Amino acid sequence: MYMAYNGNKRPEVTSDTTFDAIINGERTATSRHENWPGTAWWKTLNVGDVITLRDTKENLPTSRRIKVRITRAAHQLSGLSVQEVLQPLYEVD
């Protein structure tokens, strides 16, 4: 969760990075395309699992970290209503 928005964010988001958006409660889910590296790992997570996210791609001693708890299983977005898509997938632990 280390990406800068670089102007590509919803108007109501005030954070500059995805990591800060999680801390500020502005981001409660993540999207993964099937062909992206790491997608298979996200599918192994279960509701209740706690994972650590960091603000850098590399695992540096200076990286900020936050623990989040998975609240919904990974799922396809196609065919879901807007309300279903907007349900949080994780919460700050």
DRENDO-1510 file (C-alpha; in Angstrom, 1 decimal, always signed):
<recs>
REC; n; res; u; v; w
REC; 1; MET; +0.0; +0.0; +0.0 .
REC; 2; TYR; +2.8; +2.3; -0.9 .
REC; 3; MET; +1.4; +4.0; -4.0 .
REC; 4; ALA; +1.1; +7.8; -4.3 .
REC; 5; TYR; -2.2; +8.9; -5.8 .
REC; 6; ASN; -0.6; +11.6; -8.0 .
REC; 7; GLY; -3.9; +13.3; -8.6 .
REC; 8; ASN; -5.7; +10.0; -9.4 .
REC; 9; LYS; -8.0; +9.9; -6.4 .
REC; 10; ARG; -11.6; +10.4; -5.6 .
REC; 11; PRO; -12.5; +14.1; -4.8 .
REC; 12; GLU; -13.3; +13.3; -1.1 .
REC; 13; VAL; -9.9; +11.6; -0.5 .
REC; 14; THR; -7.4; +14.0; +1.2 .
REC; 15; SER; -4.5; +11.6; +1.6 .
REC; 16; ASP; -1.6; +11.7; -0.8 .
REC; 17; THR; -0.8; +7.9; -0.6 .
REC; 18; THR; -2.8; +4.7; -0.3 .
REC; 19; PHE; -1.1; +4.0; +3.0 .
REC; 20; ASP; -2.1; +7.3; +4.5 .
REC; 21; ALA; -5.6; +6.8; +3.1 .
REC; 22; ILE; -5.8; +3.5; +5.1 .
REC; 23; ILE; -4.7; +5.3; +8.3 .
REC; 24; ASN; -7.2; +8.1; +7.7 .
REC; 25; GLY; -10.1; +5.7; +7.0 .
REC; 26; GLU; -10.4; +6.8; +3.4 .
REC; 27; ARG; -9.4; +3.4; +2.0 .
REC; 28; THR; -10.9; +0.2; +3.3 .
REC; 29; ALA; -10.4; -2.1; +0.3 .
REC; 30; THR; -7.9; -2.9; -2.5 .
REC; 31; SER; -8.3; -4.1; -6.0 .
REC; 32; ARG; -6.1; -6.7; -7.8 .
REC; 33; HIS; -6.2; -7.8; -11.4 .
REC; 34; GLU; -6.0; -11.5; -12.0 .
REC; 35; ASN; -2.7; -11.2; -13.9 .
REC; 36; TRP; -0.9; -9.0; -11.3 .
REC; 37; PRO; +1.9; -10.5; -9.2 .
REC; 38; GLY; +0.8; -11.3; -5.7 .
REC; 39; THR; -2.9; -11.7; -6.5 .
REC; 40; ALA; -2.8; -15.4; -5.6 .
REC; 41; TRP; -1.5; -14.5; -2.1 .
REC; 42; TRP; -4.5; -12.1; -1.5 .
REC; 43; LYS; -6.8; -15.0; -2.3 .
REC; 44; THR; -5.3; -17.2; +0.4 .
REC; 45; LEU; -6.4; -14.7; +3.1 .
REC; 46; ASN; -9.4; -15.5; +5.3 .
REC; 47; VAL; -11.8; -13.3; +7.2 .
REC; 48; GLY; -10.2; -12.5; +10.5 .
REC; 49; ASP; -6.6; -12.8; +9.3 .
REC; 50; VAL; -4.4; -9.9; +10.4 .
REC; 51; ILE; -1.8; -8.7; +7.9 .
REC; 52; THR; +0.8; -6.0; +8.0 .
REC; 53; LEU; +0.9; -3.3; +5.3 .
REC; 54; ARG; +3.8; -0.9; +4.9 .
REC; 55; ASP; +4.3; +2.4; +3.2 .
REC; 56; THR; +7.3; +1.3; +1.0 .
REC; 57; LYS; +7.6; -1.4; -1.6 .
REC; 58; GLU; +10.8; -2.6; +0.0 .
REC; 59; ASN; +10.8; -4.0; +3.6 .
REC; 60; LEU; +13.0; -1.3; +5.1 .
REC; 61; PRO; +13.6; -0.7; +8.8 .
REC; 62; THR; +12.3; +2.9; +8.3 .
REC; 63; SER; +9.0; +1.7; +6.7 .
REC; 64; ARG; +5.9; +2.7; +8.5 .
REC; 65; ARG; +3.7; -0.3; +9.2 .
REC; 66; ILE; +0.0; -0.9; +10.0 .
REC; 67; LYS; -1.8; -4.1; +10.9 .
REC; 68; VAL; -5.2; -4.6; +9.3 .
REC; 69; ARG; -7.8; -7.4; +9.8 .
REC; 70; ILE; -9.5; -8.9; +6.8 .
REC; 71; THR; -13.3; -8.4; +7.1 .
REC; 72; ARG; -14.4; -9.9; +3.7 .
REC; 73; ALA; -13.1; -12.7; +1.5 .
REC; 74; ALA; -11.6; -11.8; -1.9 .
REC; 75; HIS; -14.2; -11.7; -4.6 .
REC; 76; GLN; -14.9; -10.7; -8.2 .
REC; 77; LEU; -16.3; -7.3; -8.6 .
REC; 78; SER; -18.3; -8.0; -11.8 .
REC; 79; GLY; -22.0; -8.5; -11.1 .
REC; 80; LEU; -21.9; -6.7; -7.7 .
REC; 81; SER; -24.0; -3.7; -6.8 .
REC; 82; VAL; -22.3; -0.5; -5.8 .
REC; 83; GLN; -23.2; -1.1; -2.2 .
REC; 84; GLU; -21.6; -4.5; -2.2 .
REC; 85; VAL; -18.4; -3.2; -3.8 .
REC; 86; LEU; -18.1; -0.4; -1.3 .
REC; 87; GLN; -18.2; -2.7; +1.8 .
REC; 88; PRO; -14.9; -2.7; +3.6 .
REC; 89; LEU; -12.5; -5.6; +3.0 .
REC; 90; TYR; -10.2; -4.7; +6.0 .
REC; 91; GLU; -10.1; -2.6; +9.1 .
REC; 92; VAL; -7.2; -1.2; +11.1 .
REC; 93; ASP; -6.4; -3.7; +13.8 .
</recs>
